Amino acid sequence: MAAKFPYAKSFLASLETAGKQASTIEQYELTLADFFNYEQHFNETFAKDQLLADLTENDIQAYLDMLREQRQFKISTLNKCLSNLNGYFSYLFSHRIITTLPTFTIKGQPLTNMQQTTSWPEQLAAWLTIDDLHPYTRLFLLLTTKGYTATEMLTPGFYQQLNTITFTASEQTFLVKLHAYLQPLQTRSGSSDLFLKQRHRGTDPHITLAALHKYLAGDSQRLGVPLKPVALRQDFILWFLNQHRTTEPTEIIQQLRLDETSLEYYQNLLRQRDLRILKATKVD
């Protein structure tokens, strides 16, 4: 289909580069084409000049309310539309096409009797640009999407792993900022590691897992998203498996740095989640 929304070509190309399935990309197109068609007809401010900067949180919420009340969309479908909109606006925000994120405070509706797995990795590119978030929080989230655990990240000498990881352009931009932040800490401590104490007391310059939890807890309030290492890792793995349902298990094991037993465990969790969503959809 011919996409009818701003920056469609570059956004859809980014989805392909990220390995999205063709059906997923088509859903993005349908959602965004419908959203902008709605805004052109029912949002006088946007329709006048068609400036992305004129779209606000209230406009996004009004569109979602219309889907729920007039089209009677199920909760699961509404949440998917919101996820698609958030992915699009996060892309614009991360590329500095817009300066505010209109979906930032809008939360999906909870599904009946289930704990919904989040799609936080889709927001990572935007989160990496938020300087109000501590560098350690952003680094932790980034490394989580590369398959590493918090314990591994905090291990002395882990910094050498950076040379073996492939980073996107936006991730590399963040790493440049991170290096500037770490340089005085590394010089003072004599360590090249990544998670270092801001105030060096004692003989060990590295922060502890408990200290990392404190950084994450502080930024959790800023983002309005729970930032717990174990849950974030599980959410990432389930999100990745959902995006790569046809990928060979050997390739997934290598990318996620899992063994076969762990992969089977997470695949079973994904199947359970799929069944809960299916049941909730039938109930809505």
VEXROLUM-380040 format. One record per residue (C-alpha): x, z, y. Coordinates in Angstrom, 2 decimals. Each point is the difference from the previous one (the first is absolute). Layout:
NODE      c1      c3      c2
NODE       X       Z       Y
...
This chain:
NODE      c1      c3      c2
NODE    0.00    0.00    0.00
NODE    1.07   -0.54    3.59
NODE    0.85    3.42    1.39
NODE   -1.69    0.76    3.32
NODE    1.74    2.96    1.55
NODE    3.07    0.56    2.22
NODE    3.44   -0.26   -1.61
NODE   -1.63   -1.03   -3.28
NODE    2.85   -2.23   -1.13
NODE    2.78    2.57    0.43
NODE   -2.10    2.88   -1.33
NODE   -1.06   -1.84   -3.14
NODE    3.59   -1.12   -0.53
NODE    1.07    3.66    0.13
NODE   -2.55    0.82   -2.71
NODE    1.40   -2.75   -2.21
NODE    3.53    1.24    0.62
NODE   -1.11    3.50   -0.99
NODE   -1.19   -1.39   -3.33
NODE   -3.75    0.39    0.57
NODE   -2.28   -1.69   -2.51
NODE   -1.87   -3.14    1.17
NODE   -3.34    1.80   -0.42
NODE    1.21    2.88    2.18
NODE    1.16   -2.37    2.73
NODE   -3.37   -1.77   -0.10
NODE   -1.77    3.33    0.52
NODE    2.18    0.66    3.05
NODE   -0.99   -3.42    1.37
NODE   -3.70    0.57   -0.59
NODE    0.03    3.47    1.58
NODE    1.99   -1.03    3.07
NODE   -1.91   -3.24    0.59
NODE   -3.28    1.93   -0.16
NODE    1.30    2.79    2.24
NODE    1.16   -2.35    2.76
NODE   -3.18   -2.06   -0.26
NODE   -1.97    3.21    0.52
NODE    2.16    1.03    2.97
NODE   -0.42   -3.40    1.67
NODE   -3.77    0.27   -0.21
NODE   -0.62    3.69    0.62
NODE    3.00    1.27    1.99
NODE   -0.27   -1.33    3.55
NODE    3.37    1.39    1.07
NODE    1.88   -1.69   -2.83
NODE   -2.08   -3.20    0.13
NODE    0.86   -0.55    3.66
NODE    3.80   -0.36   -0.36
NODE    0.49    0.54   -3.76
NODE    2.89    2.37    0.58
NODE    1.08    2.14   -2.95
NODE    0.85    2.77    2.45
NODE   -3.72    0.30    0.79
NODE   -0.89    1.05   -3.55
NODE   -0.40    3.76   -0.33
NODE   -0.72    2.58   -2.65
NODE   -3.64   -0.03    1.10
NODE   -0.20   -3.75   -0.67
NODE    1.36    0.44   -3.52
NODE   -2.41    2.86   -0.65
NODE   -2.95   -1.99    1.37
NODE    0.80   -2.86   -2.39
NODE    0.22    2.37   -2.97
NODE   -3.26    1.65    1.03
NODE   -1.64   -3.44    0.08
NODE    1.25   -0.77   -3.51
NODE   -1.40    3.28   -1.27
NODE   -3.34    0.05    1.82
NODE   -0.97   -3.68    0.30
NODE    1.71   -1.60   -2.98
NODE   -0.22    3.18   -2.09
NODE    3.54   -0.26   -1.31
NODE    0.96    2.46   -2.72
NODE    2.53    2.70    0.90
NODE    2.67   -1.55   -2.18
NODE   -0.46   -3.37    1.73
NODE    0.09    1.62    3.44
NODE    3.25    1.74   -0.86
NODE    1.49   -3.30   -1.14
NODE   -1.01   -1.67    3.27
NODE    1.59    2.85    1.94
NODE    3.15   -0.30   -2.10
NODE    0.18   -3.73    0.76
NODE   -0.51    0.59    3.72
NODE    2.61    2.76    0.00
NODE    2.50   -2.24   -1.77
NODE   -0.52   -2.72    2.59
NODE    0.21    2.22    3.07
NODE    2.98    1.87   -1.47
NODE    1.74   -3.37   -0.32
NODE   -0.74   -0.81    3.65
NODE    1.15    3.45    1.06
NODE    3.25   -0.15   -1.98
NODE    0.79   -3.38    1.58
NODE   -0.82    1.37    3.48
NODE   -2.80   -2.49    0.50
NODE   -2.20    2.97    0.86
NODE    1.15    3.35    1.37
NODE   -2.71    2.22   -1.49
NODE   -1.46    0.17   -3.50
NODE   -3.83   -0.13    0.25
NODE   -0.44    1.05   -3.63
NODE    2.37    2.97    0.30
NODE   -2.58    2.83   -0.10
NODE   -2.74   -1.71   -2.03
NODE   -0.24    1.40   -3.50
NODE   -1.62   -1.58   -3.02
NODE   -3.13    1.61   -1.43
NODE    0.59    2.14   -3.10
NODE   -1.29   -1.45   -3.26
NODE   -2.33    2.19   -2.05
NODE    1.73    2.47   -2.32
NODE    3.45   -1.49    0.23
NODE    3.29    0.57    1.71
NODE    0.79   -3.39    1.47
NODE    3.55   -1.29   -0.36
NODE    1.30   -1.08    3.38
NODE    1.63   -3.25    1.00
NODE    2.53    1.59    2.34
NODE    2.81   -2.50   -0.81
NODE   -2.02   -2.63    1.87
NODE    0.46    2.07    3.16
NODE    3.72    0.63   -0.46
NODE    1.19   -2.80    2.30
NODE   -2.09    1.43    2.84
NODE    1.02    3.59   -0.73
NODE    3.69   -0.89    0.13
NODE   -0.44   -1.01    3.64
NODE   -1.60    3.32    1.05
NODE    2.83    1.92    1.62
NODE   -2.17    3.13    0.19
NODE    0.46    0.29   -3.77
NODE    3.26    1.68   -0.99
NODE    2.67   -2.40   -1.34
NODE    0.13    2.01   -3.25
NODE   -3.73   -0.48   -0.53
NODE    0.26   -3.73    0.51
NODE    3.13   -0.24   -2.17
NODE   -1.70    1.94   -2.78
NODE   -3.03   -2.31    0.07
NODE    2.22   -3.08    0.01
NODE    2.11    1.17   -2.93
NODE   -3.12    1.00   -1.92
NODE   -1.08   -3.65    0.11
NODE    3.37   -0.92   -1.49
NODE   -0.72    2.13   -3.07
NODE    2.06    3.11    0.79
NODE   -1.11    3.61   -0.37
NODE    0.52    2.69    2.63
NODE    2.55    1.72   -2.23
NODE    2.03   -3.20   -0.27
NODE   -0.09   -0.58    3.76
NODE    1.35    3.49    0.70
NODE    2.84   -0.27   -2.53
NODE    3.48   -0.10    1.63
NODE    1.41   -3.51   -0.07
NODE   -3.42   -1.68   -0.09
NODE    0.83   -1.96    3.16
NODE    2.04   -2.38   -2.15
NODE   -3.26   -1.23   -1.55
NODE   -0.96   -1.63    3.30
NODE    2.44   -2.81   -0.74
NODE   -1.96   -0.88   -3.15
NODE   -3.46   -0.08    1.62
NODE   -1.67   -3.04    1.54
NODE   -1.67    0.78    3.33
NODE   -2.41   -2.06    2.07
NODE    0.77   -0.85    3.63
NODE   -2.27    2.78    1.30
NODE    1.60    2.48   -2.39
NODE    3.47   -1.02    1.16
NODE   -1.08    0.54    3.60
NODE   -0.96    3.56   -0.88
NODE    3.31    0.55   -1.83
NODE    1.90   -0.94    3.15
NODE   -1.90    2.74    1.86
NODE    0.62    2.39   -2.86
NODE    3.74   -0.65    0.12
NODE    0.05    0.81    3.72
NODE   -1.82    3.27   -0.71
NODE    2.27    0.95   -2.91
NODE    3.34   -0.92    1.53
NODE    0.61    3.26    1.89
NODE   -1.28    2.06   -2.96
NODE    2.29   -1.85   -2.40
NODE    2.97    0.36    2.32
NODE   -0.56    3.72    0.43
NODE   -0.56    0.69   -3.70
NODE    2.60   -2.41   -1.36
NODE   -2.65   -1.40   -2.35
NODE   -1.37   -3.55   -0.24
NODE   -3.22    1.17   -1.62
NODE   -3.43   -0.71    1.44
NODE   -1.91    3.29    0.04
NODE    2.19    2.38    1.99
NODE   -0.74    3.27    1.77
NODE   -0.47   -0.21    3.74
NODE    1.65    3.39    0.32
NODE    2.84    0.30   -2.48
NODE    0.08    3.53   -1.41
NODE    1.96    0.97   -3.08
NODE    2.12   -2.35   -2.06
NODE   -2.70   -2.47   -1.10
NODE   -1.04   -2.48    2.71
NODE   -2.91   -1.44   -2.02
NODE   -3.63    0.93    0.56
NODE   -1.92    1.46   -2.95
NODE   -3.17   -1.32   -1.62
NODE   -1.88    2.82    1.71
NODE    1.35   -1.16    3.37
NODE   -1.11   -3.57   -0.73
NODE   -3.49    1.33   -0.73
NODE   -0.03    1.60    3.47
NODE    0.87   -3.29    1.70
NODE   -2.73   -1.75   -1.97
NODE   -2.56    2.72    0.74
NODE    0.59   -0.32    3.74
NODE   -0.41   -3.77   -0.05
NODE   -2.99    0.26   -2.32
NODE   -1.95    1.46    2.91
NODE    1.14   -2.81    2.30
NODE   -1.07   -2.72   -2.44
NODE   -3.09    1.75   -1.29
NODE    1.21   -0.78   -3.53
NODE    1.19    2.52   -2.64
NODE    3.74   -0.49   -0.51
NODE    0.88    1.66   -3.30
NODE    2.94   -1.55   -1.89
NODE   -1.50    0.06   -3.50
NODE   -3.38   -1.35    1.13
NODE    1.58   -2.66    2.22
NODE    2.16   -1.23   -2.87
NODE   -2.97   -0.18   -2.35
NODE   -2.11   -1.79    2.62
NODE    2.80   -2.50    0.57
NODE    0.45   -0.74   -3.70
NODE   -3.75   -0.45   -0.55
NODE   -0.19   -2.23    3.07
NODE    2.94   -2.07   -1.27
NODE   -1.50   -0.35   -3.48
NODE   -3.31   -1.06    1.53
NODE    1.79   -2.70    2.00
NODE    2.00   -1.23   -3.02
NODE   -2.50    0.03   -2.86
NODE    1.41   -3.21   -1.50
NODE    3.68    0.87    0.43
NODE    2.05    0.47   -3.16
NODE    0.50    3.69   -0.93
NODE    3.79   -0.44   -0.19
NODE    0.05   -1.18    3.61
NODE   -2.19    2.90    1.13
NODE    2.23    2.50   -1.80
NODE    3.00   -1.38    1.84
NODE   -1.66   -0.11    3.42
NODE   -1.57    3.46   -0.24
NODE    2.93    1.53   -1.86
NODE   -2.26    1.37   -2.76
NODE    0.37    0.32   -3.74
NODE   -2.61   -1.39   -2.40
NODE   -1.72    3.35   -0.52
NODE   -0.38    0.56    3.75
NODE   -1.31   -3.52    0.50
NODE   -2.65    0.52   -2.69
NODE   -1.00    3.27    1.66
NODE   -0.54   -1.64    3.40
NODE   -1.76   -3.01   -1.51
NODE   -2.42    2.41   -1.67
NODE   -0.61    1.72    3.35
NODE   -0.75   -3.38    1.55
NODE   -2.50   -0.82   -2.75
NODE   -1.71    3.36    0.53
NODE   -0.19   -0.66    3.73
NODE   -1.46   -3.47   -0.59
NODE   -2.72    1.50   -2.20
NODE   -0.87    2.64    2.62
NODE   -0.25   -2.65    2.71
NODE   -2.17   -2.18   -2.24
NODE   -2.36    2.89   -0.73
NODE   -0.15    0.98    3.69
NODE   -0.78   -3.60    0.98
NODE   -2.94   -0.09   -2.41
NODE   -1.33    3.28    1.40
NODE    0.25   -1.02    3.69
